Amino acid sequence: EAQVTQNPRYLITVTGKKLTVTCSQNMNHEYMSWYRQDPGLGLRQIYYSMNVEVTDKGDVPEGYKVSRKEKRNFPLILESPSPNQTSLYFCASRGQGHTEAFFGQGTRLTVV
Amino acid sequence: AQSVTQLGSHVSVSEGALVLLRCNYSSSVPPYLFWYVQYPNQGLQLLLKYTSAATLVKGINGFEAEFKKSETSFHLTKPSAHMSDAAEYFCAVSDLDGGSQGNLIFGKGTKLSVKP
């Protein structure tokens, strides 16, 4: 089954404690991206990757890092989380051309 | 650059009534347009997509959307709302700019409520 898998689904952490949210896709897609979703603000892109070892900033990259060492994985790293990073995070992947994007189930992060 | 605007952050309809969710796009070239649905506590799921093959696009769960170039619109409709349609709906357009091709640009979403 084609899918994008994010882990964990829920995470509560403390300010400053480094964390990683993993994302993996099994569709051999070149393109992957991370979004955060906040009430009233819709989906805002954090980072995206056009292919292995190619990453670029989205609209709200501050406080986040990503890496793309393998085609299937695109982890999101918060080196020093802060309360304003409390949000719902989605990973997505997309093949070449203007095909549909596939989304993970989301990670609800709370930073206290 | 491409963009989408969804009119109405909240729409409420009665069960059995027509659902109309509005989306207008901005693009200097023929766009690739999508509607996604997000049910509570879930990720986004594709409802339908427009890729220039036909102006009336049929999707899942009885939804359809019509591409109108003259109005730069891609409104989502369903003839008869069901309680299970309560969700948030997002319109999106493919980013056609060279450096960021592959990106989807999303509207802010419309939350649909269905009253019994």
Contacts between the chains, C-beta under 8 A, distances in Angstrom:
chain1	res1	chain2	res2	distance
A	4	B	43	7.8
A	30	B	102	7.4
A	31	B	102	3.8
A	33	B	102	7.9
A	33	B	103	7.0
A	35	B	106	8.0
A	40	B	9	7.2
A	40	B	108	7.3
A	41	B	108	6.9
A	42	B	90	7.1
A	42	B	106	5.6
A	42	B	107	6.5
A	42	B	108	3.6
A	42	B	109	5.0
A	43	B	44	8.0
A	43	B	90	6.8
A	43	B	106	4.5
A	43	B	109	7.6
A	45	B	103	6.8
A	48	B	100	7.3
A	48	B	102	6.9
A	48	B	103	6.1
A	50	B	101	7.8
A	50	B	102	5.8
A	56	B	99	7.7
A	56	B	100	7.2
A	58	B	103	7.9
A	90	B	43	6.0
A	90	B	44	6.9
A	92	B	44	7.8
A	92	B	104	7.7
A	94	B	102	5.9
A	94	B	104	7.4
A	98	B	32	3.8
A	98	B	51	6.3
A	98	B	94	4.4
A	100	B	34	6.4
A	100	B	46	4.7
A	100	B	49	5.8
A	101	B	34	7.9
A	101	B	44	7.9
A	101	B	46	7.9
A	101	B	104	5.4
A	103	B	36	7.9
A	103	B	43	4.0
A	103	B	44	4.3
A	103	B	45	7.5
A	104	B	43	5.5
A	105	B	42	6.4
A	105	B	43	4.7
A	106	B	41	7.8
A	106	B	42	7.3
A	106	B	43	5.3
